[in-house]
Amino acid sequence: MDDALVFEPSPDVIAQQVADETVLMDLKTEAYFGLNETGTRIWQLVSDRRTVGEISRSLADLFDAPAPRVREDMETLLAELQESGLIHTAVAAGPRQE
Amino acid sequence: MSYRQVVDHLDMAFDEHRNQQYRDALAKHIGPDSVVMDLGAGIGILGFIALALGARKVLMIEPTPAIHAARNVARALGVEDRIEFLNKPVEDCGELEPVDCMVSVFTGNFLLEEDLLPSLFVARDRYLRDGGILLPDFATMALTPVFVPAYYENRIDRWQTPVSGIDLSSLRSFAANSIYPVTFGDPASRLLAPAVDFFDLDFNTATSSKCSASCTVTINEAGTCHGLLGWFSARLGDTWLSTGPEAPGTHWSQVLLPVSEPFSVEPGDHLEVTIDRPPFGEWTWSVTNGETSQRQSTFLANPRAVADFGRKTEGFRPRLNAEGDIARNLLAAFDGKKSRAELADMARSAPGSITAEQSRRLLDNLIQMFADTGS
């Protein structure tokens, strides 16, 4: 995945976070999707329109794990979320104000 | 609303306005040869009205024990021989004679939430003869934005006030995503726009009770919008039974679909509203005012754990737990020969980690759900 790629949640998805977990409901398909602690952090960063590179770095800092492993797990989840229609690539990823 | 106890039926049975509307409609469609199905009969009041109007026969279909109360009433009225009682869901009723009229009260406060309409569609397709009539046969859902400051303060913003020194404000979002039965009438409350019918359901042809609708509401009174007031109207022959705030009172309430952040509106403002609700699913509603949009969902009305929802995903591969293992063996022993006492012994002595109380409850549930009682 390109570091500059930006995803965003599908407008048909509603998310509920309880403690460190998140449950997603897709209004279109009426399907549910559960995220663990790492998935929840990724979902938050996707919701904040962070780039793939930023998400990857944030996770590596947070979980103190080898960067390649974190990157692989993140890309797997993002691909799964995208395939399920829960996220899609942002149409126009303009510069973000820090 | 649960109707498992006889007393649960009081408000509905004594809803004279509703009863009169149904009576008037039945009177126009019942003759001495008429066979009427009272679907979800409860204690049978609509079926008894049909008999009083001269119907030849009534089929009362009611899966709960309330039907036994209907039997008592029938005996007292001396009409037992004109009623066929079926104590089971309509889906399990098998072959029955076609009916000329099917009367039902399968409508919740906001029409759909009791999820009984799919059963009505099954009954219609199986048992309503050609040219027969459904009462009701059509329904609409309506809404309007409302100003309900006292109710909103009491039910939603109250969570922001510490209680016994404990801050519960993190729970407010659950309250703001819940739907509330309300009877509009507090003098301090106001409707902020003319009502809009946003969803129709033709019971004659519908095959699903899925609601996915949108509408535009034009504000005609300045105020703070705390949410949407919703209700339904049902067509009974050539008249309409409305549960709206300006109609005569019924045992139904209206419902409040709140917004999380109340906002000011002025006459001429246009609100875009969407309402979604799949059968047996969650309500989701959104209100857009200019650039600002709010979306609420009953999905967010209760805390959800991933473990609970994992079970609903397509990829979930269920495995029997200890109780399920015992249930499987018990069901295999439902052969019409073993007594309840023998089955209870079997459940109690089954290897596993469930308690005696759990095994008793398990057997009760299995008998309730799966035993053929022959009725």
Interface residues (C-beta under 8 A of the other chain):
Chain A: I14 Q16 V18 E21 T22 V23 M25 L27 E30 A31 Y32 F33 G34 L35 N36
Chain B: D276 P278 G281 E282 T284 R295 S297 F299 L300 P303 R304 A305 V306 A307 F309 G310 K312 T313 E314
